[in-house]
Amino acid sequence: MTRAPRSQHGAAMFVVLVLLLALLWMGLSAFRMSGQGLQIVGNRQAEQQATAAAQRAIDQTISSNQFTRDPVAVAATPIPTDMDGDGTPDFTATLTPVPKCFRVRPIKTMELDVSKPADRVCLQSSASTGNLFDVPGTAVAAGDSLCAYSEWNIGARVADPRTRTTVALNHGVGIRVEKANANNFCK
């Protein structure tokens, strides 16, 4: 019977212990990296949902021209969005800054198409302007029509304290208004 030299008695156990520690370290690293990946995906999802809530607020605002009549009142009303359909708002958007008209441009009669009902309204007078020859329903003379094009900046902001996500969107919107009211829209 031959005996192994004394110096090799603990070497195999030491090698196995080092390999186990290396495997444990790799396993913990993989676990930590998967947790970070999950956190990144969750943050991205929260950002996309907040962006969708801000976009919904802008879409809801421009679907009605109420913001052109009283921008401050419209901006004062937060717009909640329920993303998961549970009946509880997940994100709340605010119109920040207050919708603002930054330009009004008269629409020329030559820019209009008489075959479109929306354009015909801009070509016909509905009330007398005091001119002796002005007859309601008659065509407007060449030059500017009875309508103007107003351009607005509408911004929405969502700040979610739960996910610490903040998103701000801005959109430019053009709206046709009566030329007589254009100064009321853009002050």
Beta strands, then each sheet from edge to edge (+ up, - down):
strand 1: 79-81
strand 2: 91-95
strand 3: 100-108
strand 4: 144-160
strand 5: 165-178
sheet 1: 1+ 2- 4+ 3-
sheet 2: 1+ 2- 4+ 5-
end
